[in-house]
């Protein structure tokens, strides 16, 4: 979930391991704006999608749910 400027991931650790770090890849799929569609009638190029990798640290003990969180490093409202 992205809320209040942070990416939050609840993780249920169904193992005997103690998890201390996870990596989450977030990909924003770019849809062309109306202006871009009008300008590109002669070709079909689209803006590239953007992927950001977050490394999150927390203490996830076995058989429990832990919330990992990181500040959101891009503006998701840009679309």
C-alpha positions in Angstrom: 0.0 0.0 0.0 1.2 3.5 -0.7 -0.2 6.0 1.8 1.0 9.2 3.4 4.2 9.2 1.5 5.3 5.7 2.5 5.2 2.2 0.9 3.9 -0.3 3.4 4.1 -4.1 3.1 2.7 -6.4 5.7 4.5 -9.7 5.7 3.3 -13.0 7.2 6.5 -14.9 8.0 5.3 -18.5 7.9 8.8 -19.9 8.4 11.1 -20.7 11.3 13.5 -18.0 9.9 13.9 -14.5 11.4 13.5 -12.1 8.4 15.2 -8.8 8.7 15.2 -7.3 5.2 13.0 -7.6 2.1 13.3 -6.1 -1.4 10.2 -4.9 -3.1 10.1 -3.9 -6.8 7.3 -1.3 -7.6 6.6 -0.8 -11.3 4.4 2.1 -12.5 2.8 1.4 -15.8 2.8 4.5 -18.0 -0.4 5.3 -19.9 -0.1 7.9 -22.6 -1.9 11.2 -21.9 -4.5 12.5 -24.4 -1.9 15.1 -25.6 0.7 12.3 -26.1 -1.8 10.3 -28.1 -2.6 13.2 -30.4 1.1 14.0 -30.9 2.1 10.4 -31.7 -0.5 9.5 -34.3 2.3 8.8 -36.7 4.2 6.4 -34.4 3.4 4.1 -31.5 6.1 5.0 -29.0 5.1 5.1 -25.4 6.8 6.6 -22.3 8.9 3.9 -20.5 7.5 2.3 -17.4 9.3 3.1 -14.2 10.5 0.5 -11.7 11.8 1.4 -8.2 13.4 -1.2 -5.9 12.8 -0.6 -2.1 14.9 -2.4 0.5 13.0 -2.5 3.7 14.3 -3.5 7.2 12.2 -4.8 10.1 12.3 -7.7 12.6 9.9 -10.3 11.3 9.9 -13.2 13.8 8.7 -16.7 12.8 4.9 -17.2 12.5 4.0 -13.5 12.9 3.0 -10.6 10.7 5.4 -7.7 10.5 4.9 -4.4 8.6 7.8 -3.3 6.5 7.8 0.3 5.4 9.9 2.7 3.4 9.5 6.4 2.3 8.0 6.5 -1.2 10.8 7.8 -3.4 8.7 8.9 -6.4 5.6 10.9 -7.1 2.9 8.3 -8.0 0.5 11.1 -8.9 2.6 11.9 -12.0 1.0 9.0 -13.7 
